[in-house]
């Protein structure tokens, strides 16, 4: 009898212990790891050298002299080199009249290159994938692109597929957030995310300056990655996701309309990049930082920033607003070792660098990615990550801050922790002679070729029909 009473007295303690162990077990399976990823590198015959870019601009049928000069100025100041890639139809002179099949072929080439190599390198079978997320913003087809992948690689019947459209350049972090949410309710999962953009059917053929700019900035690229919450695979993984924050300003009309697919006055569909875009991006960026900063920065930095802000506010009372140089700046380097920035353009990189007080070393991966691969939309941050990895910058325990912007208007960011030293195995940057980056002098081939053009010279650029 005494024995049973003794056992009963321990039941509350055992129950608490059981709850605690269950909680710890559940938390262990809710972690999101990046097992591996594969970047897309098209064949060399898809490269866009300077001379050919000029020819593409010249053969645009609906451009006037002012539009030619605008495009040339844009490409001269873009920060893009002459080794970026374009879809096949551009080299066949059919960019203004692509077919539906051209768009499908562009996607299938990406799927075959990235997913095929990823399965081979990791040793994971397509039948082991539990979740498949595909984000291609500007191509919706039937069957969906995720269904095409399932068919191409004969994935199993119960694979959960998600096909995201219209998410813009920040779509890959939206996909990550989706996978992370699923991981919280299911154990030992393997998820594949495929991120890219379809350029083939989205070439703008009109002469609206706010819409022809996208023809200059966007380039072919993509990435496939495998994520897991299986603790037994954690030692094989590359990165661990510590936190992710999404900011959406779609409720603000100015932000919603600054980056949108629409029609011009002639009914031609294109991607409008409005003058309010920099302002919208800055607002979304600031709001995003306000949420993620307390999650990723040490207490001492938050206290320093808070005390300094209050002190300066008291000292400046009655003197009006503080100037930009007088405002306190939070030091993100106190909690971050590497910055993985979206390569939306030279101005985007410069703005983020200025707001976060980053050095040229910090933004080198983003600048070199823009130069070598251009703006590859949602996959751009993964090329930046690939550069850091190939340069052997990423060591175990390092923290990496990833920032992306996209239509909506959205700013998404996350913090990764490096799980093991990364050496850049299977990285496309290795094929680009990454040791030569950054070059001693970053030559802009477009500046050399077209920087001389003035108002009076623009007619000599246009080839008579």
C-alpha positions as CSV (number, residue, x, y, z in Angstrom):
1,X,0.0,0.0,0.0
2,X,2.8,2.3,0.9
3,X,4.5,1.6,-2.4
4,X,1.4,2.7,-4.4
5,X,1.1,5.8,-2.3
6,X,4.7,6.6,-3.0
7,X,4.1,6.2,-6.8
8,X,1.0,8.4,-6.6
9,X,2.9,11.1,-4.9
10,X,5.3,11.2,-7.9
11,X,2.6,11.3,-10.5
12,X,2.3,15.1,-10.7
13,X,6.1,15.4,-11.1
14,X,6.2,12.7,-13.8
15,X,3.3,14.4,-15.6
16,X,5.2,17.7,-15.6
17,X,8.4,15.9,-16.8
18,X,6.4,14.3,-19.6
19,X,5.0,17.6,-20.7
20,X,8.4,19.2,-20.7
21,X,10.0,16.4,-22.7
22,X,7.1,16.5,-25.2
23,X,7.6,20.2,-25.6
24,X,11.4,19.9,-26.1
25,X,10.8,17.1,-28.6
26,X,8.3,19.1,-30.5
27,X,10.6,22.2,-30.6
28,X,13.4,20.0,-31.9
29,X,11.4,19.0,-34.9
30,X,10.2,22.6,-35.6
31,X,13.6,23.8,-36.6
32,X,14.1,24.6,-40.3
33,X,17.4,23.7,-41.9
34,X,18.8,24.3,-45.4
35,X,20.2,21.0,-46.5
36,X,21.5,22.1,-49.8
37,X,20.8,24.3,-52.8
38,X,21.6,24.5,-56.5
39,X,21.9,27.7,-58.6
40,X,21.0,27.9,-62.3
41,X,23.8,28.7,-64.7
42,X,22.6,28.7,-68.4
43,X,24.9,27.8,-71.2
44,X,27.4,30.4,-72.5
45,X,25.4,30.9,-75.7
46,X,22.8,32.7,-73.6
47,X,25.1,35.4,-72.4
48,X,24.3,39.0,-73.1
49,X,27.5,40.9,-74.2
50,X,27.4,44.7,-74.6
51,X,27.1,44.7,-78.4
52,X,24.2,42.3,-78.4
53,X,22.3,44.3,-75.8
54,X,22.6,47.3,-78.0
55,X,21.3,45.3,-80.9
56,X,18.3,44.2,-78.9
57,X,17.5,47.8,-78.0
58,X,17.9,48.9,-81.6
59,X,15.4,46.4,-83.0
60,X,12.6,47.4,-80.6
61,X,9.9,48.6,-83.0
62,X,8.0,51.0,-80.8
63,X,10.8,53.1,-79.3
64,X,11.5,56.7,-80.2
65,X,14.7,58.5,-79.8
66,X,13.9,59.6,-76.2
67,X,13.2,56.0,-75.2
68,X,16.5,54.8,-76.8
69,X,18.4,57.3,-74.8
70,X,16.5,56.5,-71.6
71,X,17.3,52.8,-72.0
72,X,21.0,53.4,-72.8
73,X,21.3,55.6,-69.7
74,X,19.6,53.0,-67.6
75,X,21.9,50.1,-68.7
76,X,25.0,52.3,-68.4
77,X,24.2,53.0,-64.7
78,X,22.7,49.6,-63.9
79,X,25.8,47.9,-62.4
80,X,25.2,44.9,-64.7
81,X,28.1,43.3,-66.6
82,X,28.1,41.5,-69.9
83,X,28.0,37.9,-68.7
84,X,24.4,37.8,-67.6
85,X,21.9,35.5,-69.3
86,X,18.6,35.9,-71.2
87,X,16.0,33.4,-72.5
88,X,16.5,31.6,-75.8
89,X,13.9,33.6,-77.7
90,X,15.9,36.8,-77.3
91,X,18.8,35.3,-79.3
92,X,16.4,34.2,-81.9
93,X,15.0,37.7,-82.3
94,X,11.6,36.7,-81.1
95,X,11.5,38.6,-77.7
96,X,8.4,40.6,-78.9
97,X,6.6,37.5,-80.2
98,X,7.3,34.6,-77.9
99,X,5.1,31.5,-77.8
100,X,3.6,29.8,-74.8
101,X,5.9,26.8,-75.5
102,X,8.9,29.2,-75.2
103,X,7.9,30.0,-71.6
104,X,7.4,26.3,-70.7
105,X,10.8,25.4,-72.2
106,X,12.5,28.2,-70.2
107,X,11.1,26.7,-67.0
108,X,11.8,23.1,-67.9
109,X,15.4,23.9,-68.6
110,X,15.7,25.5,-65.1
111,X,14.0,22.5,-63.5
112,X,16.2,20.0,-65.2
113,X,19.4,21.8,-64.4
114,X,18.8,22.7,-60.7
115,X,16.6,19.9,-59.4
116,X,18.5,17.2,-61.3
117,X,21.8,18.3,-59.9
118,X,20.4,18.8,-56.4
119,X,19.1,15.3,-56.2
120,X,22.3,13.8,-57.5
121,X,24.5,15.7,-55.1
122,X,22.5,15.1,-52.0
123,X,21.6,11.5,-52.8
124,X,18.0,12.3,-52.0
125,X,15.4,10.6,-54.1
126,X,12.4,12.5,-55.6
127,X,10.1,10.0,-53.8
128,X,11.5,11.3,-50.4
129,X,10.2,14.8,-50.9
130,X,7.2,15.6,-48.7
131,X,6.6,19.2,-49.7
132,X,7.1,21.0,-53.0
133,X,6.8,24.9,-53.2
134,X,7.3,26.6,-56.6
135,X,7.4,30.4,-56.8
136,X,7.4,31.8,-60.4
137,X,5.7,35.2,-60.1
138,X,4.8,36.0,-63.7
139,X,3.8,32.6,-65.2
140,X,0.6,30.7,-64.4
141,X,-0.1,27.6,-66.4
142,X,-2.2,24.5,-66.3
143,X,-1.2,22.0,-65.1
144,X,0.8,24.1,-62.6
145,X,4.6,24.3,-62.7
146,X,4.7,22.3,-59.4
147,X,2.7,19.6,-61.2
148,X,5.2,19.6,-64.0
149,X,8.0,19.0,-61.6
150,X,6.0,16.1,-59.9
151,X,5.5,14.6,-63.3
152,X,9.1,15.2,-64.5
153,X,10.6,13.5,-61.4
154,X,7.8,11.0,-60.7
155,X,7.2,12.2,-57.1
156,X,4.9,10.2,-54.9
157,X,1.1,10.5,-54.7
158,X,0.9,12.3,-51.4
159,X,3.5,15.0,-52.0
160,X,2.0,18.4,-50.9
161,X,2.5,21.0,-53.6
162,X,2.1,24.7,-53.5
163,X,2.4,27.0,-56.5
164,X,2.9,30.7,-55.7
165,X,2.4,33.5,-58.3
166,X,2.6,37.2,-58.2
167,X,4.9,37.4,-55.2
168,X,7.7,39.4,-56.9
169,X,11.3,39.4,-56.0
170,X,10.8,38.5,-52.3
171,X,9.0,35.3,-53.2
172,X,11.6,32.9,-52.0
173,X,11.4,34.1,-48.4
174,X,7.6,33.8,-48.7
175,X,8.2,30.2,-49.7
176,X,10.5,29.7,-46.8
177,X,7.9,31.0,-44.4
178,X,5.3,28.6,-45.8
179,X,7.7,25.6,-45.3
180,X,8.6,26.8,-41.9
181,X,4.9,26.9,-40.9
182,X,4.3,23.4,-42.2
183,X,7.4,22.1,-40.3
184,X,5.8,23.2,-37.0
185,X,3.0,20.6,-37.4
186,X,4.8,17.7,-39.1
187,X,7.9,15.8,-38.1
188,X,10.9,14.6,-40.2
189,X,9.9,16.4,-43.4
190,X,11.9,17.1,-46.6
191,X,10.7,20.2,-48.5
192,X,11.9,21.4,-51.9
193,X,11.6,25.1,-52.9
194,X,12.1,26.2,-56.5
195,X,12.4,29.9,-57.1
196,X,12.9,31.8,-60.3
197,X,11.1,34.2,-62.7
198,X,9.7,33.7,-66.2
199,X,11.1,36.3,-68.6
200,X,10.0,34.8,-71.9
201,X,6.3,35.9,-71.9
202,X,6.9,39.2,-70.0
203,X,9.0,41.2,-72.5
204,X,7.4,44.7,-72.8
205,X,7.0,45.8,-76.4
206,X,5.7,49.4,-75.8
207,X,7.4,52.7,-75.1
208,X,6.3,53.7,-71.6
209,X,9.5,54.6,-69.7
210,X,8.3,53.2,-66.4
211,X,7.8,49.8,-68.1
212,X,10.6,49.4,-70.6
213,X,13.1,49.6,-67.7
214,X,12.3,46.0,-66.6
215,X,13.6,44.8,-70.0
216,X,17.1,46.1,-69.0
217,X,17.2,45.0,-65.4
218,X,15.9,41.4,-65.3
219,X,18.0,38.4,-66.2
220,X,17.6,34.6,-66.4
221,X,18.4,32.8,-63.1
222,X,16.9,30.4,-60.6
223,X,17.5,28.2,-57.6
224,X,16.3,24.9,-56.1
225,X,16.8,24.1,-52.5
226,X,16.0,21.3,-50.0
227,X,14.9,22.1,-46.5
228,X,14.3,19.8,-43.6
229,X,13.2,19.7,-39.9
230,X,14.6,16.2,-39.4
231,X,17.1,16.4,-36.4
232,X,19.1,13.4,-37.7
233,X,20.0,15.4,-40.8
234,X,21.1,18.5,-39.0
235,X,24.8,17.7,-39.1
236,X,24.6,17.5,-43.0
237,X,22.8,20.8,-43.3
238,X,24.3,24.1,-44.3
239,X,22.2,26.7,-42.5
240,X,19.6,26.9,-39.7
241,X,16.8,29.4,-40.0
242,X,16.6,31.4,-36.7
243,X,13.8,33.8,-37.5
244,X,11.9,35.3,-40.5
245,X,9.9,38.5,-40.7
246,X,7.5,39.6,-43.5
247,X,6.3,43.1,-44.0
248,X,3.4,43.8,-46.4
249,X,2.4,47.4,-47.3
250,X,-0.3,46.4,-49.7
251,X,-2.9,48.4,-47.8
252,X,-1.1,51.6,-48.8
253,X,-2.2,52.6,-52.3
254,X,1.1,54.3,-53.1
255,X,3.1,51.2,-52.1
256,X,0.6,48.8,-53.9
257,X,0.8,50.6,-57.2
258,X,4.5,51.4,-57.4
259,X,5.5,48.0,-58.7
260,X,2.7,46.4,-60.7
261,X,1.9,44.5,-63.9
262,X,-0.5,46.6,-65.9
263,X,-1.3,47.9,-69.4
264,X,0.0,51.1,-71.0
265,X,-2.0,53.5,-73.1
266,X,-1.9,51.2,-76.1
267,X,-3.0,48.2,-74.2
268,X,0.4,46.5,-74.1
269,X,1.1,44.6,-70.9
270,X,4.2,45.4,-68.9
271,X,5.7,45.7,-65.5
272,X,5.4,49.3,-64.2
273,X,8.1,50.6,-61.9
274,X,6.8,53.9,-60.5
275,X,8.7,56.9,-59.2
276,X,7.3,56.2,-55.7
277,X,9.1,52.8,-55.6
278,X,12.2,54.1,-53.6
279,X,10.0,55.7,-51.0
280,X,7.8,52.6,-50.7
281,X,10.8,50.3,-50.4
282,X,12.4,52.5,-47.7
283,X,9.2,52.5,-45.6
284,X,8.7,48.8,-45.9
285,X,12.4,48.2,-45.1
286,X,12.3,50.4,-41.9
287,X,9.1,48.8,-40.7
288,X,10.7,45.3,-41.2
289,X,13.8,46.3,-39.3
290,X,11.7,47.5,-36.4
291,X,10.3,44.0,-36.0
292,X,13.3,41.9,-36.7
293,X,16.0,43.9,-34.9
294,X,14.9,42.8,-31.3
295,X,14.9,39.2,-32.6
296,X,18.5,39.2,-33.9
297,X,20.4,41.9,-32.0
298,X,22.0,41.5,-28.5
299,X,20.4,43.3,-25.6
300,X,23.4,45.6,-25.1
301,X,23.0,47.0,-28.7
302,X,19.2,47.6,-28.2
303,X,19.9,49.3,-24.9
304,X,22.7,51.5,-26.4
305,X,20.4,52.5,-29.3
306,X,17.5,53.2,-27.0
307,X,19.4,55.3,-24.5
308,X,21.1,57.3,-27.3
309,X,17.8,57.9,-29.0
310,X,16.1,59.2,-25.8
311,X,19.2,61.3,-24.9
312,X,19.3,63.0,-28.3
313,X,15.6,63.6,-28.3
314,X,15.8,65.4,-24.9
315,X,18.8,67.4,-26.0
316,X,17.2,68.5,-29.3
317,X,13.8,69.4,-27.6
318,X,12.6,72.7,-29.1
319,X,15.2,72.6,-31.9
320,X,13.1,70.7,-34.4
321,X,13.7,67.4,-36.1
322,X,17.2,65.8,-36.0
323,X,19.1,65.9,-39.3
324,X,20.0,62.6,-40.9
325,X,23.6,62.8,-39.7
326,X,22.5,63.5,-36.1
327,X,20.1,60.6,-35.8
328,X,21.4,57.5,-34.0
329,X,22.1,54.4,-36.1
330,X,21.5,50.9,-34.8
331,X,24.5,48.7,-35.3
332,X,23.3,45.5,-37.0
333,X,26.8,44.2,-37.2
334,X,26.5,43.6,-33.4
335,X,24.3,40.6,-34.2
336,X,25.1,39.9,-37.9
337,X,28.3,38.6,-39.6
338,X,27.2,38.7,-43.2
339,X,24.6,40.6,-45.2
340,X,22.8,38.9,-48.1
341,X,21.1,41.7,-50.1
342,X,18.6,41.5,-52.9
343,X,20.3,42.6,-56.2
344,X,17.3,44.7,-57.4
345,X,19.8,47.2,-58.8
346,X,22.7,49.4,-57.9
347,X,20.4,52.0,-56.2
348,X,18.8,49.2,-54.1
349,X,22.2,48.0,-52.9
350,X,23.4,51.5,-52.2
351,X,20.3,52.4,-50.2
352,X,20.4,49.3,-48.0
353,X,24.1,49.8,-47.4
354,X,23.6,53.4,-46.3
355,X,20.7,52.6,-44.0
356,X,22.6,49.7,-42.3
357,X,26.0,51.5,-42.4
358,X,27.6,48.7,-44.3
359,X,31.2,48.6,-45.7
360,X,32.2,47.8,-49.2
361,X,33.2,44.3,-48.0
362,X,29.7,43.7,-46.7
363,X,28.0,44.7,-50.0
364,X,30.7,43.1,-52.3
365,X,28.7,39.8,-52.7
366,X,25.6,41.7,-53.8
367,X,27.5,44.0,-56.2
368,X,29.3,41.1,-57.8
369,X,26.1,39.1,-58.1
370,X,24.4,42.1,-59.9
371,X,27.5,42.4,-62.1
372,X,27.7,38.7,-63.0
373,X,24.1,37.5,-63.0
374,X,22.0,40.7,-63.0
375,X,18.6,40.9,-61.2
376,X,17.3,37.4,-61.2
377,X,14.2,38.3,-59.2
378,X,13.4,36.0,-56.2
379,X,16.5,33.9,-56.7
380,X,19.0,36.8,-56.5
381,X,19.7,36.4,-52.8
382,X,20.8,32.8,-53.3
383,X,23.4,33.9,-55.9
384,X,24.6,36.3,-53.2
385,X,24.8,33.5,-50.7
386,X,26.6,31.4,-53.4
387,X,29.2,34.1,-53.7
388,X,29.9,34.1,-50.0
389,X,30.1,30.4,-49.9
390,X,32.5,30.1,-52.9
391,X,34.7,32.8,-51.2
392,X,34.7,30.6,-48.1
393,X,33.4,33.4,-45.9
394,X,30.8,31.3,-44.1
395,X,32.1,29.6,-41.0
396,X,30.3,27.5,-38.4
397,X,28.3,29.7,-36.1
398,X,28.3,32.8,-38.4
399,X,25.0,34.7,-38.6
400,X,23.7,35.7,-42.1
401,X,21.0,38.4,-42.6
402,X,19.0,38.0,-45.8
403,X,16.9,40.9,-47.1
404,X,14.6,40.9,-50.1
405,X,12.0,43.3,-51.6
406,X,9.0,42.6,-53.9
407,X,5.8,43.8,-55.5
408,X,2.9,44.2,-53.1
409,X,4.9,46.1,-51.7
410,X,6.8,43.7,-49.5
411,X,10.0,43.6,-47.6
412,X,11.0,40.2,-46.2
413,X,14.1,39.3,-44.1
414,X,15.5,36.4,-42.2
415,X,18.5,35.4,-40.1
416,X,20.3,32.2,-40.8
417,X,23.0,30.5,-38.7
418,X,25.8,28.6,-40.4
419,X,25.8,25.0,-39.2
420,X,29.2,24.0,-40.6
421,X,32.1,25.5,-42.5
422,X,31.0,25.9,-46.1
423,X,33.4,25.3,-49.0
424,X,31.3,26.0,-52.0
425,X,30.9,22.4,-53.3
426,X,28.9,22.3,-56.5
427,X,28.6,26.1,-56.6
428,X,28.2,27.8,-60.0
429,X,30.5,30.6,-58.8
430,X,33.3,28.1,-58.9
431,X,32.8,27.9,-62.7
432,X,32.9,31.7,-62.9
433,X,36.5,31.9,-61.5
434,X,35.3,33.4,-58.3
435,X,39.0,34.0,-57.3
436,X,39.0,36.8,-59.8
437,X,36.2,38.7,-58.0
438,X,36.1,41.5,-57.2
439,X,38.3,42.7,-60.1
440,X,40.9,45.4,-59.3
441,X,38.9,47.8,-61.5
442,X,35.3,47.0,-62.1
443,X,34.9,48.0,-65.7
444,X,31.4,48.9,-66.9
445,X,31.3,47.7,-70.5
446,X,28.1,49.6,-71.2
447,X,29.7,52.8,-70.0
448,X,32.6,52.3,-72.4
449,X,30.3,51.5,-75.3
450,X,27.3,53.9,-74.7
451,X,28.4,56.4,-72.1
452,X,29.4,59.0,-74.7
453,X,25.9,59.3,-76.2
454,X,24.3,62.7,-75.8
455,X,21.0,64.2,-77.1
456,X,22.6,65.1,-80.4
457,X,24.2,61.7,-80.8
458,X,21.2,59.5,-80.2
459,X,20.1,59.4,-83.9
460,X,23.4,57.9,-84.8
461,X,22.7,55.0,-82.4
462,X,19.4,54.1,-84.1
463,X,20.0,52.0,-87.2
464,X,17.8,53.1,-90.1
465,X,15.2,50.5,-91.2
